[in-house]
Amino acid sequence: AGTGLLLVRGAVKVMTGADLRFDRLGWLCQGDRPLQWLAGLAVAAMLLWATQRFQHFLVLPGVLLFATLLFYGAIWVYAIPLEVVRSEGWLLGPFPEGSLWHPLTWSSLHQVQWGAIAQSGSTLSLLVFVSLLSLVLTNGSLELALEKDLDLNRELKAVGLANMAAGLGSTMAGNQALPSTLLVYRLGAISRLTGLFKALPCLAVLVLGPTFLNYFPKPILGSLLLYLGLSLLWQWLVPVWVKLPKIDYGMIWVTLCLINAVGFMAGIGVGFGLAAIAFLIQCSRVQTVMPVEAGAAPDGGTSELPDCKPNSDAIAEVGLRGCLFFGTAKALRQQLGDRILRSDGTSPQYLLLDFSQVISLDSSAVISLDKVTRLAEKHDCTLVFCGLGEAIQQRLISSQTIAPASGSIFPSRDRALVHCHAQLQSAPDLASDLTDSGDRPRPEVVQKGALELSELLP
């Protein structure tokens, strides 16, 4: 949400030349300025509608090309000179003439003031820390937006090599760009060639100069930033209202307001602090001594069910415990993913998740479990939940991680194991016409037997 707000503010600044602030709202409504940002808003609205209506990688560039042709068509119809259009702030520029690339050479090394660099050592160290923090935040945002796990080690290596090459070219430090990545993802152009095609215009500007950019309309560029910003704001402010607890949703708004008033890093820092405080308060309210029922096995075993072997190839069992929060969410996702997709390429038919020892879980853990659910569906593995507390169960249901009527929620581990084995053991006794194409029993055939076995348990 914070990134979306910054993109919206950047879009307004590109189109009007002024930042979006409350004290400048009157200034933005004076003269021809409303036409500039309203034109960009109209194109952004067209982009939002077109990308939702048509799923094709040519939709977004087609809308931008159509808007650009419409812009110059209006100039041609009304016979407005380009000098007048540029003087009124409708075009980018002016840019300096000639090449912009001045790489570092051996002849320029004697001009380096090494003493000044040594005196700025603390500032440079802070720059490295901020860059690494920005990289981690950007990768986390990309994982949430793209619903895909990223290899942080690989991203760090890529950023390191890219910055080494950029340093030789006398440019500033950087990392993965969230807006550009989201733009490519929404275009559907998920290919390595996309990066090469993006590098070509940058190389052309460096070598040939930015003269051709003087003819690019500001509302078109601003509309692209506005489209990305409004998409992120909608994604993190509207649908999550019913998925997140009110406290977590309130923290999003507090962080968003602080980013707008103070700055990005300060807002993110306060957001982390609020999340840590909420986590500590939640943990302090949890009963640390868990009661054990009389007659129950210390390890949660089921001695009265000798035929139920949770470590068989068809059933895998995982016992979760403690607090599941942002510090353990990634490891939780990876470990459960390893249980679903084994090293030999096979997957169990059922993965039983025992929540009886789980104290609490936050939104990061819920998102990780949602990703595990999608991974299990992809590999035909059924997740079975047992031992869920009322608060945790309601949270997983409200986030749409599990469905209340899915038949995969059981009050105890015993009932969950009986359900899994009832479905597995009924498969060999069924006729071939009672099985699907994957030789798995149809749910309606084995449901009755599973319910009868479940009723035998106390």
C-alpha positions in Angstrom: 0.0 0.0 0.0 2.9 2.4 0.8 4.5 1.7 -2.6 1.2 2.3 -4.3 0.8 5.7 -2.5 4.3 6.7 -3.6 3.5 5.8 -7.2 0.3 7.9 -7.1 2.2 10.9 -5.7 5.0 10.3 -8.3 2.4 10.2 -11.1 0.9 13.5 -10.1 4.4 15.1 -9.9 5.2 13.8 -13.4 2.0 15.2 -14.9 1.9 18.6 -13.0 5.4 19.2 -11.7 4.2 19.4 -8.1 3.9 16.8 -5.3 0.5 15.7 -4.1 0.0 17.3 -0.8 -3.0 18.7 1.0 -1.7 22.3 0.9 -1.3 22.0 -2.9 -4.8 20.8 -3.7 -6.0 24.3 -4.6 -2.9 24.8 -6.8 -3.6 21.6 -8.7 -7.0 23.0 -9.7 -5.8 26.2 -11.2 -5.2 27.0 -14.9 -4.6 24.1 -17.3 -3.3 21.8 -14.5 -6.7 20.0 -14.1 -6.6 19.0 -17.7 -3.1 17.5 -17.3 -3.9 15.2 -14.4 -7.4 14.5 -15.5 -6.1 13.3 -18.8 -3.7 11.0 -17.0 -6.5 9.8 -14.7 -8.7 9.0 -17.7 -5.9 6.9 -19.3 -5.2 5.1 -16.0 -8.9 4.3 -15.7 -8.9 2.9 -19.2 -5.8 0.8 -18.3 -7.5 -0.6 -15.2 -10.6 -1.5 -17.2 -8.8 -3.0 -20.2 -6.4 -5.1 -18.2 -9.2 -6.6 -16.1 -11.4 -7.2 -19.1 -8.8 -8.6 -21.5 -6.0 -10.9 -20.5 -3.3 -10.3 -23.2 0.2 -8.9 -23.1 -0.6 -6.4 -25.9 -3.5 -4.7 -24.0 -1.4 -2.3 -21.9 1.0 -1.1 -24.7 -2.0 -0.9 -27.1 -3.9 1.4 -24.7 -0.8 3.6 -24.3 -0.1 3.7 -28.0 -3.8 4.6 -28.7 -3.6 7.4 -26.0 -0.4 8.8 -27.5 -1.9 8.9 -31.0 -5.0 10.5 -29.7 -2.8 13.2 -27.9 -1.0 14.1 -31.1 -4.2 13.8 -33.2 -5.7 16.5 -31.0 -2.7 18.7 -31.5 -2.8 18.2 -35.3 -6.6 18.9 -35.5 -6.4 22.1 -33.5 -3.1 23.1 -35.2 -1.2 23.8 -31.9 2.5 24.3 -32.3 4.7 21.9 -30.4 6.6 24.8 -28.8 3.3 25.9 -27.2 2.5 22.4 -26.1 6.0 22.1 -24.5 5.8 25.5 -22.9 2.5 24.6 -21.1 4.1 21.5 -19.6 2.5 18.7 -21.7 5.8 17.1 -22.9 8.8 15.8 -21.1 12.0 17.7 -21.0 13.9 19.7 -21.8 16.9 17.4 -21.7 20.6 18.2 -22.2 22.0 17.6 -25.7 24.6 14.8 -26.4 25.4 11.5 -24.7 24.6 11.1 -21.0 27.0 8.2 -20.4 30.3 9.0 -18.8 31.7 5.7 -17.6 34.7 5.4 -15.2 38.0 5.2 -17.0 41.6 4.7 -16.0 42.4 8.3 -16.9 39.7 9.6 -14.5 41.0 7.6 -11.5 43.5 10.3 -10.5 40.6 12.7 -10.0 39.1 10.6 -7.2 39.3 12.1 -3.8 40.0 9.1 -1.7 40.2 11.1 1.5 36.6 12.4 1.0 35.5 8.8 0.4 37.1 7.7 3.7 35.4 10.5 5.6 32.0 9.4 4.2 32.5 5.8 5.3 29.6 5.9 7.8 27.3 7.3 5.2 28.3 4.7 2.6 27.8 1.9 5.3 24.3 3.3 5.9 23.6 3.3 2.2 24.5 -0.4 2.0 22.2 -1.2 4.9 19.3 0.8 3.4 19.9 -0.9 0.0 19.8 -4.4 1.6 16.6 -3.5 3.6 15.0 -2.1 0.5 15.9 -5.3 -1.3 14.3 -7.5 1.4 11.1 -5.3 1.5 10.9 -5.3 -2.3 11.2 -9.1 -2.6 8.6 -9.6 0.1 6.2 -7.3 -1.7 6.9 -9.1 -5.0 6.2 -12.5 -3.4 2.8 -11.2 -2.1 1.9 -9.5 -5.4 3.0 -12.3 -7.7 2.0 -15.2 -5.3 5.4 -16.8 -6.0 8.4 -17.7 -3.8 11.7 -15.9 -4.7 15.2 -17.2 -3.9 16.6 -14.4 -1.7 20.2 -15.7 -2.1 19.9 -15.6 -5.9 18.4 -12.1 -5.8 21.3 -10.9 -3.6 23.8 -12.2 -6.0 22.1 -10.7 -9.0 21.9 -7.3 -7.2 25.5 -7.5 -6.2 26.8 -8.2 -9.7 24.5 -5.6 -11.2 25.7 -2.9 -8.8 29.3 -3.8 -9.5 28.7 -3.3 -13.2 26.7 -0.1 -12.6 29.6 1.3 -10.5 31.9 1.0 -13.4 29.4 2.9 -15.5 29.3 5.7 -12.9 25.7 5.2 -11.9 23.9 5.0 -8.5 23.2 1.8 -6.5 19.9 0.1 -7.0 17.9 -3.2 -6.8 14.9 -4.9 -8.2 12.2 -2.4 -9.2 8.7 -3.3 -7.8 6.7 -1.1 -10.3 8.5 -2.5 -13.4 8.2 -6.1 -12.2 4.5 -5.7 -11.5 4.0 -4.0 -14.9 5.7 -6.9 -16.7 3.7 -9.4 -14.7 0.4 -7.7 -15.6 1.4 -7.6 -19.2 2.0 -11.3 -19.2 5.4 -10.9 -20.7 7.2 -13.3 -18.3 10.4 -14.0 -20.2 14.1 -13.1 -20.0 13.7 -11.3 -23.3 11.6 -8.7 -21.4 14.7 -7.5 -19.5 16.7 -7.3 -22.7 14.1 -5.2 -24.5 13.8 -3.0 -21.4 17.6 -2.4 -21.5 17.6 -1.4 -25.1 15.8 2.0 -24.6 18.0 2.8 -21.6 21.1 2.0 -23.6 19.8 4.2 -26.5 19.3 7.1 -24.1 22.7 6.8 -22.7 24.5 6.5 -26.0 22.4 8.6 -28.4 21.0 11.1 -25.9 17.5 11.8 -24.6 16.4 14.0 -27.5 13.5 11.7 -28.6 12.1 11.8 -25.0 11.2 15.5 -25.5 8.2 14.3 -27.6 6.7 11.9 -24.9 3.5 13.2 -23.3 3.6 13.6 -19.6 0.0 12.4 -19.0 0.8 9.1 -20.7 3.8 8.4 -18.5 1.9 9.6 -15.4 -1.1 7.4 -16.3 1.2 4.3 -16.2 2.5 5.2 -12.8 -1.1 6.0 -11.6 -2.3 2.7 -12.9 0.3 0.7 -11.0 -0.2 2.8 -7.8 -4.0 2.5 -7.8 -3.7 -1.2 -8.5 -1.6 -1.7 -5.4 -3.8 0.6 -3.2 -6.9 -1.4 -4.3 -5.1 -4.7 -3.6 -4.0 -3.8 -0.1 -6.9 -1.7 1.1 -10.1 -3.1 -0.3 -10.1 -7.0 -0.6 -8.0 -7.5 2.6 -10.7 -5.7 4.7 -12.6 -9.1 5.1 -9.4 -11.2 5.3 -7.3 -9.4 7.9 -8.1 -8.8 11.5 -9.1 -5.2 12.2 -5.9 -4.6 14.2 -3.7 -5.7 11.2 -5.8 -3.7 8.8 -5.5 -0.6 11.1 -1.7 -1.0 11.1 -1.8 -0.9 7.3 -3.5 2.5 7.4 -1.2 3.8 10.1 1.8 2.8 8.1 0.3 4.3 4.9 -0.4 7.7 6.6 3.1 7.8 8.1 4.7 7.1 4.8 2.7 9.9 3.3 3.5 12.4 6.1 7.1 11.5 7.2 8.7 9.2 4.6 8.9 5.7 3.4 11.6 4.3 5.7 10.1 6.0 8.8 6.7 4.6 8.0 8.0 1.1 7.4 10.0 1.3 10.7 6.9 2.3 12.7 4.9 -0.4 10.9 7.5 -3.1 12.0 7.4 -1.7 15.5 3.6 -1.8 15.7 3.6 -5.4 14.4 6.2 -6.4 17.0 4.1 -4.8 19.8 0.9 -6.5 18.7 2.8 -9.8 18.5 4.1 -9.5 22.0 0.7 -8.5 23.4 -0.8 -11.5 21.7 1.8 -13.9 23.1 1.5 -12.5 26.6 -2.2 -13.4 26.7 -1.7 -17.0 25.7 -1.8 -19.8 28.3 1.7 -21.3 28.4 0.8 -24.5 30.3 -1.2 -26.7 28.0 -3.5 -29.2 29.8 -3.1 -32.9 29.0 -6.2 -35.1 29.1 -6.1 -38.3 31.2 -5.1 -41.3 29.2 -3.7 -39.4 26.2 -0.3 -40.4 24.9 2.4 -37.8 25.7 3.3 -37.4 22.1 -0.3 -37.2 20.9 -0.2 -40.8 19.6 -3.3 -43.0 19.0 -2.6 -46.4 20.6 -6.2 -47.5 20.2 -5.8 -47.2 16.4 -2.9 -49.6 15.6 -3.7 -49.7 11.8 -3.4 -46.0 11.4 0.2 -45.3 10.4 0.7 -41.6 9.8 4.2 -42.1 8.3 3.0 -44.2 5.4 3.6 -43.2 1.8 0.0 -42.0 1.3 -0.3 -40.0 4.5 2.2 -37.5 5.9 1.7 -35.9 9.3 3.2 -32.6 10.6 2.8 -31.4 14.2 2.9 -27.6 14.4 3.6 -25.8 17.7 4.4 -22.5 19.2 3.8 -19.1 17.6 3.6 -19.0 13.8 4.5 -15.4 12.8 6.5 -13.5 10.2 9.8 -14.8 11.6 8.9 -18.4 11.0 6.5 -18.0 8.0 9.1 -18.7 5.3 10.6 -21.7 7.0 7.0 -23.1 7.6 6.2 -22.7 3.9 9.5 -24.4 2.8 9.2 -27.3 5.2 5.5 -28.0 4.4 6.4 -27.7 0.7 9.1 -30.4 1.2 6.5 -32.7 2.7 4.1 -32.1 -0.3 6.8 -32.5 -3.0 9.3 -35.1 -1.9 12.8 -35.5 -3.1 11.8 -38.4 -5.3 9.2 -36.3 -7.0 6.2 -38.0 -5.4 3.5 -36.5 -3.2 1.4 -38.0 -0.4 -2.4 -38.2 -0.9 -3.0 -36.6 2.5 -1.0 -34.1 4.6 -2.3 -33.9 8.2 -1.5 -30.7 9.9 -1.9 -30.9 13.7 -2.5 -27.4 15.3 -3.1 -28.7 18.8 0.2 -27.2 20.0 0.0 -23.9 18.1 -0.3 -20.8 20.3 -1.1 -18.2 17.7 -0.5 -17.2 14.1 -0.3 -13.8 12.3 -1.1 -12.6 8.8 2.3 -13.7 7.4 1.7 -17.3 8.6 -1.8 -17.2 7.1 -0.4 -16.1 3.8 2.2 -18.9 3.9 -0.4 -21.5 4.7 -2.5 -20.2 1.8 0.5 -20.7 -0.5 0.9 -24.3 0.9 -2.8 -24.9 0.1 -2.3 -23.9 -3.5 0.8 -26.0 -3.8 -1.0 -29.0 -2.4 -3.9 -28.6 -4.9 -1.4 -28.4 -7.7 0.1 -31.8 -6.7 -3.2 -33.5 -5.9 -2.5 -33.6 -2.1 -5.3 -33.1 0.3 -4.6 -31.0 3.4 -6.3 -32.2 6.6 -6.5 -29.8 9.6 -7.0 -31.0 13.1 -6.7 -29.5 16.6 -7.6 -26.0 15.4 -8.5 -23.5 18.1 -11.6 -21.5 17.5 -9.8 -18.2 16.9 -7.2 -19.9 14.5 -9.9 -21.8 12.6 -12.0 -18.6 12.1 -8.9 -16.8 10.9 -8.0 -19.4 8.3 -11.7 -19.5 7.2 -12.0 -15.7 6.9 -8.7 -15.6 4.8 -10.2 -18.3 2.5 -7.2 -20.6 3.2 -9.7 -23.4 4.1 -13.4 -23.7 3.4 -15.7 -24.5 6.3 -17.6 -27.1 4.3 -14.6 -28.8 2.7 -14.7 -31.8 5.1 -11.0 -31.3 5.9 -11.3 -29.9 9.5 -11.4 -32.4 12.4 -11.4 -31.7 16.2 -8.6 -34.3 16.9 -5.8 -36.1 15.3 -7.6 -39.5 15.9 -10.6 -38.5 13.8 -8.4 -37.0 11.1 -6.4 -40.2 10.8 -9.6 -42.3 10.7 -10.9 -40.1 7.9 -7.7 -40.5 5.8 -7.4 -44.2 6.3 -11.1 -44.8 5.6 -10.7 -43.2 2.2 -7.5 -45.1 1.4 -8.7 -48.5 2.6 -12.0 -48.3 0.7 -10.2 -47.8 -2.6 -9.2 -51.5 -3.3 -12.7 -52.7 -2.5 -14.5 -50.5 -5.0 -15.3 -51.4 -8.5 -13.5 -49.7 -11.3 -16.6 -47.7 -12.2 -16.5 -46.1 -8.7 -13.1 -44.6 -9.2 -12.0 -41.6 -11.2 -9.4 -41.4 -14.0 -6.6 -41.2 -11.4 -7.7 -44.4 -9.6 -8.7 -42.5 -6.6 -12.1 -43.2 -4.8 -14.9 -40.8 -5.5 -15.7 -38.6 -2.5 -19.4 -39.4 -2.5 -18.7 -43.2 -2.4 -16.4 -43.2 0.7 -18.0 -40.4 2.6 -20.5 -42.7 4.3 -17.9 -45.1 5.5 -15.7 -42.4 6.8 -18.5 -40.9 8.9 -19.4 -44.3 10.3 -15.8 -44.9 11.4 -15.6 -41.4 12.9 -18.6 -42.1 15.1 -16.8 -45.0 16.7 -14.4 -42.6 18.4 -15.3 -41.0 21.7 
